[in-house]
Amino acid sequence: MVIQAIVDIDVDVDFGLAKALKICSQCGLKNAVGNSIKKTIHIVITDNIVEKIACLSSIKGFFTVDLRLFLEICSYNYAILKKLGVNPIPKIFYEQSKILGYIYVDNKVSLFEKTSKQGVVIVRVLKTKSLPIFIEPSHYLIQASNSDIYEKTVEILNILKKLQSILTPLISSVCSEIVKSETR
């Protein structure tokens, strides 16, 4: 179970892409990919997200952050999702969708989505207090200037960490119950 941040930075023209890439390197981000035509940087962060976002916030520009929690669950079965506290989404609405369900944490909606890897779900925190009919990227992407990105990222990251701490022991107990019932 891992929390991942995908960060895209639209670097201010006056700041300079080379200077921004140098800061990325100083922040310990060796995997930063720059585009000199669009003046953008793409980074995937999987550890020390708070510290690295704080470091990156010295880059003058506009940030877009996609925070995701990857969870391994034993099954996409609705009964299992309910045991985990997830409200399954009616199939009528999301039949062709990857969305499995949602849960409320700290007055925000956290969405559970299938991935292409069986048994792995992505949890994203929406910036809404209720589940919207249509889920658009603007509902879960954190967008802000370099001066505001740290606070906005930490708020959502804390919700994901809280979910991770609640769901990790719950998933192992629910999945072990299933294994025990299948072996009988």
N, C-alpha and C positions, 0 to 999 in steps of 0.2 A: 504494500500500500504506500503509494508515493504521491506527493503533491508536486505538481509541475507548473511552472510559469513560462508562458510563451510571450516574449516581449518584442514588440516592434517599435522602433524609435524613428520618428520623422525628424531628422536633425535640422536645426535652424541653419540656414545658409551662411549666416555670419559666424556661426560657431565653427563649422568645418567638420567634414566627415573624418579626416585623418586624426584630428584631435579627439573626436568622439570614440573612434576605434582604439586609440591609445588609452583612454579612460577605461574602456571595456577590458582591456588587457590588464590594467592596474587593479581592476575589480576582481580579477581571477577568472575572467570569462574568455577562455581561449577559443570557444566555438562561435564567436560573434561573426556574422556574415554581413558585410557591407555592400551596398549598391550605390556606386558613385554617380549613376545617372539620376536615380530617384532621391538620392541623399538619405537613404534609410539604413537601419541596422536591424537585423533579426537575431534573436538570442533565445535559447531554451535553457532555463534554470531549473535544476532539480534539488539543489541543496543550498542552505543558507539564503533563502529567498529574500528575507527582510534586509539582511546586510547588503546583499548585492543590488537590490532595488534602491536602497539608500545611497549606495556608491554611484549607481547609474544616474541618479537624479541630479548629479552635477552636470550632466549633458544637457545643454539648452536645446529644447525641442518639444515635440508632442509625443506622448507615450500611449501605446495600446497594449494592455496586459490581459492575457487569457489565463486565469488560474483554474486548475483542474486537479481533482483528487481521483486517483485511480484505485479502485477497490476490486479485490478478487472475491466473488461470491460463488457458491456452489451451484446455483441455478437461478434462472430468470423467472421461476415460478411465482405467481402472484401470492400464494400462501407464504412463501419464504420472504418475499418483499414485505408483506404485512407484519411478519414476526420481527423484521428489522425496523419497523416503525415507518416504512415507506408507504405512502398512499398511492396505490396503483392507478394509472391513468386509464380511463375506459377505452377499450379497443376501438370503439366507434370513432373517437376523435383522432387517435394516433395509430391507426391500423398499419400504415406504411412507414411510420416513424420509428426512430431508434429510441424514443423516450419510453422509459419503463414506469416512472412514477416520480413523486416529489415528497419532500419533507420540509416542515417549517423549523427554522433555527434562527434565533435572535431576530425575529420579525422579518425574516427574508425567506424566500423560497429556494430550496436547493433541489436541483433537477438531477435525476438518475437516467443516464443514457447507456444503451448497449454500445459495445465496440465490435470491431471485426474479430477480435480474439474472444472465443467462447469463455464465459465466466468472468469477464472483466467489464466493469462499468466505470463510466466517467461521472463524477459528481461536480456540477457547476452551481455556483450561487448566482441567482438572478437578482437584479437590482429592483425587484418588485416585491410588494407585500402579499400579492395574490398571484395565482397561476394565470398567465395570459393565454388567450386562445391560440395565438400564433407566437412561437418562440423565435425571436430574431437575434442575431449576434449582438446587437446593441443592448439586449437585456442582460448579457453576462460579461461582455467585454468592459474592462475598466479603461476609460479614456480620460487623460488629463495632461496638463502641462507638467514640466519637470518639477515645478514648485509644489504641485498638489498630488503627484502620483504616489508618493510614499504613504501618506495617510489613507488614501483610498484603497491601496493594495493591502495594507496591514489589516484594515477592517474586514475585508473579504477573506484574507488568509487566516485570520483568527476563527472565523466561522468554519472554514474547512478543517482546521486543526481540531476544533471542538467535535465536529462530525467524525473525524478520524479516531479520536479518543473514545467516542461513544460506540462507534460501529465496529471497531477492530475486535474487541472481546465478544461482542454480540454475534458477529458473523461466525467466529470460530465455534461458539456454543450452538448456534442454530444449525450450522453445517455438520457438526459432530452428531447432533441429534438425528439428522437425516441419514448419516452413515450407519448409525446404530439401528435405526428402524429398517434400513434396507438389508442389513445382514441377518435380521431375525427371520 
